Amino acid sequence: PAGTTPRILASRTAFVADSDRYARQVAEPGIRQQAAQYRGELRGERFDDLLAQFDAHVGGIDQVQHSLAQDSALARVTDISFQVHSVEPSHADTLRSIELIAQHLAPALRAVGEPHRRIS
């Protein structure tokens, strides 16, 4: 409607764990399964190639923060939604990822983006 500030949502796959190594170990089977079912052309078969192609942000806090900082679209969005699809972590790992995103990544993303940015 006229006079309403536009809202732009970005949805990202992110899986954050207490270490890069553990996050990659948990994420690799699901990401490789996604690659096996992918109908397009893969741009590489290394795990990092697949993460880039599927726009998946996987690792410890610092790694995921760095990965998200490379995403130029995030500077323009008002809302960011995270999901763990394709990674397929356990329930406990999913809850820990949400906790780490809320405690460490969300405050940093709010600080560099839209002043009223929502993170979910």
C-alpha positions in Angstrom: 0.0 0.0 0.0 1.0 3.6 -0.5 3.1 5.0 2.3 4.2 1.6 3.5 7.9 0.8 3.6 8.6 -2.2 1.4 9.8 -5.3 3.2 12.3 -7.7 1.5 12.8 -11.2 2.8 15.9 -13.3 2.3 15.8 -17.0 3.1 19.1 -18.7 3.7 20.2 -22.2 4.6 22.5 -21.9 7.7 23.8 -24.6 10.0 25.9 -23.3 12.9 27.7 -25.6 15.3 30.3 -25.2 18.0 33.1 -26.0 15.5 33.6 -25.8 11.8 34.6 -29.5 11.7 31.5 -30.7 13.5 29.2 -28.6 11.3 30.8 -29.9 8.1 30.6 -33.5 9.4 26.9 -33.1 10.1 26.0 -31.2 6.9 27.9 -33.1 4.3 25.6 -36.2 3.9 22.5 -34.0 3.4 24.2 -31.6 1.0 25.7 -34.5 -1.0 22.2 -36.1 -1.2 20.8 -32.8 -2.5 23.6 -32.7 -5.1 22.8 -36.3 -6.2 19.2 -35.3 -6.8 20.0 -31.9 -8.4 18.9 -31.8 -12.0 21.1 -28.9 -13.0 24.8 -28.9 -13.7 27.0 -29.0 -10.7 29.9 -26.5 -10.6 32.2 -28.9 -8.8 32.1 -31.9 -6.5 34.1 -30.7 -3.5 32.0 -30.1 -0.5 32.8 -26.4 -0.5 31.7 -26.2 -4.2 28.4 -27.7 -3.2 27.9 -25.3 -0.3 28.5 -22.4 -2.7 26.2 -23.7 -5.4 23.4 -24.4 -2.9 24.0 -21.1 -1.0 24.4 -23.0 2.2 26.2 -21.4 5.1 27.8 -24.1 7.3 30.4 -23.9 10.1 31.1 -22.5 13.4 30.1 -18.9 14.3 33.0 -17.2 12.7 32.8 -19.2 9.5 29.1 -18.7 9.0 29.4 -15.0 9.9 32.1 -14.6 7.2 30.1 -16.6 4.7 27.0 -14.5 5.3 29.1 -11.3 5.0 29.9 -12.3 1.4 26.2 -12.3 0.5 25.6 -8.9 -1.0 21.9 -9.3 -1.0 21.7 -9.3 2.8 22.6 -5.7 3.0 19.3 -4.7 1.4 16.8 -7.0 3.1 14.5 -6.2 6.0 13.9 -9.8 7.1 16.1 -12.8 7.1 14.8 -16.3 7.6 17.2 -19.2 8.3 16.5 -22.9 7.8 18.5 -26.1 8.0 16.9 -27.9 5.0 19.4 -30.0 3.0 21.7 -30.2 6.0 19.3 -32.5 7.9 20.8 -32.2 11.4 19.4 -33.9 14.4 16.8 -32.1 16.5 19.5 -31.3 19.2 21.9 -30.0 16.5 19.1 -27.9 15.0 18.2 -26.4 18.4 21.9 -25.6 19.0 22.2 -24.0 15.6 19.2 -21.8 16.4 20.7 -20.8 19.7 24.0 -19.9 18.1 22.3 -17.9 15.4 20.2 -16.0 18.0 23.1 -15.3 20.3 25.9 -14.5 17.9 24.7 -14.0 14.3 21.4 -12.2 14.6 22.9 -9.3 16.7 25.7 -8.9 14.1 23.3 -9.0 11.2 21.1 -6.4 12.8 24.0 -4.1 13.4 25.0 -3.9 9.8 21.7 -3.9 8.1 18.3 -2.3 8.1 17.7 -0.8 11.6 14.5 -2.8 12.2 15.7 -6.0 10.5 13.9 -9.2 11.6 15.8 -12.4 11.9 13.9 -15.7 12.2 
